[in-house]
Amino acid sequence: MKKYFPLFLISFILFGCSSIELEAVSTSEEETQRILALGLSHEENLIEAKKLKSNHMISVVTLQLTNARDEKIQDDLDLVESAKYSELVEVSDINPNFIGSKVEEAFKKGVLEEDVEIQTYFLSSNRNENGILQHKLNVSIEYNSSNTRTYLSANLCDKWMRCDGVTSNALELEVTSSKGTNCSTTGCNFIEEMELNLNDDFLRDFSDTGFTIRFNSKKKFNKIKVSKAYLMGYLKVVK
């Protein structure tokens, strides 16, 4: 009888464990979505978060709720801004069929008055003989230097702004113009104009985020960021 007792005891323990109903543990993401689904104000959401059981969960959910609030504010701003960009798109029956508004950014690069770089970009699009939309990102970079930079390549940057020269991120760059004006003993004002061919899927894949491209010369590089609002507004018209 004694030799059966350990087997009986083990069987009893296993049966007891199997009968225990384990309580499901919610993740921070699930709790965040549950609170957001209540349709409360942000302040009320934070009060709900404080009702959670652990300080760690409260901290994580509070951060996620704040991020969700900030994203909603930015989405609303992008929507308003995109409407302005939509109104500025030029539409015609000749190529290019669509021309977006120009976006210009100036960057101070030194102490002298002329040490300013100006980056300008705009999108343009046309339909090929098969009716498929083809796009170009048109870029000009203006700078003062003793020599032209001669941009050679371009790379798509990821969401962490890494633009390393991996093959999958390389884009075909065409330099359409390079000229220097107002030359002096210290240098000239150079303007380099470039084009990137982008297919329709590329643009629409980035319509919710925008994208950044790095333009590379031997000694310098420039990053051009096409904003989400610009891309949304442009693609509302270009269909």
PLY file of the C-alpha trace (Angstrom):
ply
format ascii 1.0
element vertex 239
property float x
property float y
property float z
element edge 238
property int vertex1
property int vertex2
end_header
0.00 0.00 0.00
2.85 2.34 0.86
4.36 2.12 -2.61
1.12 3.38 -4.16
0.87 6.38 -1.85
3.48 8.56 -3.70
1.75 7.85 -7.00
-1.59 8.78 -5.49
-0.11 11.99 -4.05
1.42 13.03 -7.41
-1.85 12.33 -9.21
-3.75 14.40 -6.66
-1.35 17.36 -7.05
-1.53 17.26 -10.85
-5.32 17.13 -10.75
-5.42 20.03 -8.33
-3.14 22.15 -10.53
-5.18 21.43 -13.63
-8.33 22.57 -11.88
-6.88 25.98 -11.04
-8.18 28.66 -13.41
-5.25 30.85 -14.43
-6.05 34.54 -14.70
-5.02 36.04 -18.04
-2.47 38.81 -17.69
-3.15 41.85 -19.88
-0.28 43.47 -21.73
0.38 47.20 -21.58
-0.73 47.54 -25.21
-4.06 45.82 -24.44
-4.65 48.06 -21.45
-3.80 51.13 -23.51
-6.24 50.13 -26.26
-8.92 49.34 -23.67
-8.63 52.80 -22.15
-8.55 54.54 -25.54
-11.71 52.67 -26.54
-13.58 54.37 -23.68
-13.59 57.61 -25.66
-12.42 59.75 -22.74
-10.29 62.88 -22.67
-6.54 62.51 -22.26
-6.74 63.62 -18.63
-9.44 61.02 -17.94
-7.35 58.38 -19.70
-4.49 59.07 -17.30
-6.85 58.67 -14.33
-7.90 55.26 -15.69
-4.25 54.28 -16.09
-3.61 55.02 -12.40
-6.15 52.32 -11.49
-3.90 49.58 -12.86
-2.30 47.16 -10.41
1.44 47.74 -10.74
3.50 50.92 -10.85
5.40 49.58 -13.86
2.18 48.98 -15.80
0.92 52.45 -14.85
4.15 54.03 -16.08
4.19 52.16 -19.41
0.48 52.68 -20.17
0.72 56.38 -19.24
3.58 56.80 -21.72
1.66 54.97 -24.46
-1.44 57.08 -23.84
0.63 60.25 -24.09
2.25 59.04 -27.32
-1.20 58.23 -28.74
-2.37 61.74 -27.84
0.67 63.33 -29.50
0.24 61.20 -32.64
-3.41 62.25 -32.87
-2.45 65.92 -32.61
0.21 65.49 -35.30
-2.21 63.60 -37.56
-4.70 66.47 -37.30
-1.98 69.00 -38.15
-0.81 66.90 -41.10
-4.37 66.69 -42.41
-4.77 70.47 -42.37
-1.31 71.00 -43.91
-1.92 68.38 -46.61
-5.02 70.26 -47.78
-2.83 73.31 -48.44
-0.37 71.26 -50.47
-3.23 69.72 -52.47
-4.44 73.16 -53.56
-0.96 74.02 -54.87
-0.58 71.01 -57.18
-0.58 72.08 -60.84
-2.51 69.80 -63.22
-2.15 69.92 -67.02
-2.58 67.77 -70.13
1.11 67.95 -71.04
4.08 66.21 -69.41
4.58 66.39 -66.55
0.85 66.08 -65.87
1.26 67.06 -62.22
3.70 69.42 -60.51
3.77 69.81 -56.74
4.64 73.00 -54.89
8.30 73.75 -54.17
9.54 73.35 -50.60
12.63 75.37 -49.70
14.81 74.98 -46.62
17.81 77.13 -45.66
20.63 75.99 -43.37
23.35 78.18 -41.86
26.69 76.41 -42.39
29.23 78.97 -41.16
29.84 82.41 -39.69
29.91 84.32 -42.97
26.75 85.72 -44.54
27.19 83.59 -47.64
27.64 80.38 -45.61
24.07 79.30 -46.23
22.84 76.18 -48.02
19.44 76.13 -49.67
17.70 72.85 -50.40
14.62 72.83 -52.61
12.44 69.91 -53.67
9.17 69.21 -55.43
7.41 66.19 -56.91
6.27 65.89 -60.51
4.38 63.07 -62.24
3.19 61.89 -65.63
1.47 58.86 -67.10
3.37 56.62 -69.51
1.90 55.11 -72.68
0.28 52.39 -70.54
-1.41 54.91 -68.26
0.86 54.08 -65.32
1.90 56.97 -63.09
5.62 57.70 -62.93
7.05 60.20 -60.47
10.17 62.29 -60.05
11.61 63.90 -56.96
13.23 67.09 -58.22
15.95 68.47 -55.95
18.27 71.47 -56.10
21.06 72.20 -53.62
22.61 75.67 -53.57
25.85 76.35 -51.68
28.97 78.47 -51.67
32.26 76.65 -52.18
35.62 76.77 -53.93
34.66 73.64 -55.89
31.51 71.90 -57.03
30.55 68.92 -54.94
29.24 66.73 -57.78
26.57 64.56 -56.15
26.98 60.95 -57.22
24.34 58.82 -55.51
21.27 58.78 -53.28
20.07 56.47 -50.52
16.72 55.98 -48.88
16.91 56.41 -45.09
14.99 54.19 -42.68
12.77 55.38 -39.83
15.81 55.61 -37.55
17.49 57.92 -40.10
20.08 55.33 -41.04
21.07 55.94 -44.66
23.90 53.48 -45.12
24.85 52.65 -48.69
23.25 49.22 -48.84
22.12 48.10 -52.27
18.45 47.82 -51.30
18.39 51.50 -50.29
20.26 52.86 -53.32
18.28 55.02 -55.73
19.10 56.00 -59.29
20.23 59.62 -59.32
20.38 61.83 -62.40
22.16 65.19 -62.21
20.38 67.49 -64.66
22.33 70.70 -64.07
25.44 71.94 -62.25
26.62 75.53 -62.50
28.52 78.19 -60.57
27.79 81.91 -60.45
29.04 85.02 -58.63
32.55 83.63 -58.38
35.21 85.39 -56.28
38.63 84.57 -54.87
36.97 82.50 -52.13
34.56 80.52 -54.26
31.33 80.46 -56.26
27.64 80.03 -55.62
26.93 76.56 -56.98
23.55 75.09 -57.80
23.23 71.38 -58.49
19.89 70.08 -59.76
18.98 66.39 -59.60
16.13 64.00 -60.29
15.13 60.70 -58.75
12.70 58.38 -60.55
10.17 56.95 -58.09
7.40 54.49 -58.91
3.82 54.86 -57.75
4.02 52.06 -55.18
7.01 53.74 -53.55
5.16 57.01 -52.96
1.98 55.38 -51.71
3.88 53.07 -49.37
5.24 56.16 -47.61
2.04 58.23 -47.68
1.49 57.69 -43.94
5.01 58.60 -42.87
6.83 60.61 -45.52
10.41 59.66 -46.38
13.99 60.93 -46.20
16.66 60.55 -48.89
20.36 61.25 -48.49
22.19 62.76 -51.47
25.89 61.88 -51.48
28.92 63.65 -52.91
32.55 62.72 -52.22
32.90 65.02 -49.20
29.40 66.14 -48.29
25.88 64.76 -48.05
22.45 66.36 -47.74
19.24 64.87 -46.40
15.94 65.80 -48.03
12.84 64.96 -46.00
9.56 64.80 -47.92
7.00 65.28 -45.18
3.90 63.18 -44.63
1.69 66.25 -45.12
3.33 67.10 -48.46
3.01 63.54 -49.72
-0.59 63.15 -48.55
-1.61 66.39 -50.20
0.15 65.59 -53.44
-1.30 62.10 -53.74
-4.83 63.36 -53.10
-4.62 65.07 -56.48
-2.32 62.67 -58.35
-4.49 59.63 -59.07
0 1
1 2
2 3
3 4
4 5
5 6
6 7
7 8
8 9
9 10
10 11
11 12
12 13
13 14
14 15
15 16
16 17
17 18
18 19
19 20
20 21
21 22
22 23
23 24
24 25
25 26
26 27
27 28
28 29
29 30
30 31
31 32
32 33
33 34
34 35
35 36
36 37
37 38
38 39
39 40
40 41
41 42
42 43
43 44
44 45
45 46
46 47
47 48
48 49
49 50
50 51
51 52
52 53
53 54
54 55
55 56
56 57
57 58
58 59
59 60
60 61
61 62
62 63
63 64
64 65
65 66
66 67
67 68
68 69
69 70
70 71
71 72
72 73
73 74
74 75
75 76
76 77
77 78
78 79
79 80
80 81
81 82
82 83
83 84
84 85
85 86
86 87
87 88
88 89
89 90
90 91
91 92
92 93
93 94
94 95
95 96
96 97
97 98
98 99
99 100
100 101
101 102
102 103
103 104
104 105
105 106
106 107
107 108
108 109
109 110
110 111
111 112
112 113
113 114
114 115
115 116
116 117
117 118
118 119
119 120
120 121
121 122
122 123
123 124
124 125
125 126
126 127
127 128
128 129
129 130
130 131
131 132
132 133
133 134
134 135
135 136
136 137
137 138
138 139
139 140
140 141
141 142
142 143
143 144
144 145
145 146
146 147
147 148
148 149
149 150
150 151
151 152
152 153
153 154
154 155
155 156
156 157
157 158
158 159
159 160
160 161
161 162
162 163
163 164
164 165
165 166
166 167
167 168
168 169
169 170
170 171
171 172
172 173
173 174
174 175
175 176
176 177
177 178
178 179
179 180
180 181
181 182
182 183
183 184
184 185
185 186
186 187
187 188
188 189
189 190
190 191
191 192
192 193
193 194
194 195
195 196
196 197
197 198
198 199
199 200
200 201
201 202
202 203
203 204
204 205
205 206
206 207
207 208
208 209
209 210
210 211
211 212
212 213
213 214
214 215
215 216
216 217
217 218
218 219
219 220
220 221
221 222
222 223
223 224
224 225
225 226
226 227
227 228
228 229
229 230
230 231
231 232
232 233
233 234
234 235
235 236
236 237
237 238
